[in-house]
Amino acid sequence: MRKMRTWRECLVEQISDRQSAIAYLQAILEDYHIYKNPVVVLRSLRTVVEAQGGVSKLAKQIDIDPQLLSKMISNEDVPLIDAFGIVLKSLGYQLSIQPIKLENRNFDTYTDTLEGQTHQHM
């Protein structure tokens, strides 16, 4: 009999290589720009950590206490940018700032433009 797997188990398998993990995190970050849900980002960070070998392995790669890393990706009180930066560092990447393509630099159009760019990537 064939064993049924959960959606999360399939996702962990799909993002087990670095490039897929980064693409997944980029999609999650784009989603965060639209919906502003940090809980989804934290869950996604935990999934990436699991897919990349777990807390112990990633903590060792970046020379951080595994308990601290675990707390950072589990605790909603830790600033999201810190948790995201730590996971990216363990994957060999960093956060960066890029200009948004705005025809009109009016801040009111920022959200509409960002949403348009996000939908183009899908």
Stockholm file with secondary structure:
# STOCKHOLM 1.0

chainA/1-122         MRKMRTWRECLVEQISDRQSAIAYLQAILEDYHIYKNPVVVLRSLRTVVEAQGGVSKLAKQIDIDPQLLSKMISNEDVPLIDAFGIVLKSLGYQLSIQPIKLENRNFDTYTDTLEGQTHQHM
#=GR chainA/1-122 SS CCCCCCHHHHHHHHTCSHHHHHHHHHHHHHHHHHHCCHHHHHHHHHHHHHHTTCHHHHHHHTTCCHHHHHHHHHCTTSCHHHHHHHHHHHHTCCCCCCCCCCSSCCGGGHHHHHHHHHHHHC
#=GC SS_cons         CCCCCCHHHHHHHHTCSHHHHHHHHHHHHHHHHHHCCHHHHHHHHHHHHHHTTCHHHHHHHTTCCHHHHHHHHHCTTSCHHHHHHHHHHHHTCCCCCCCCCCSSCCGGGHHHHHHHHHHHHC
//
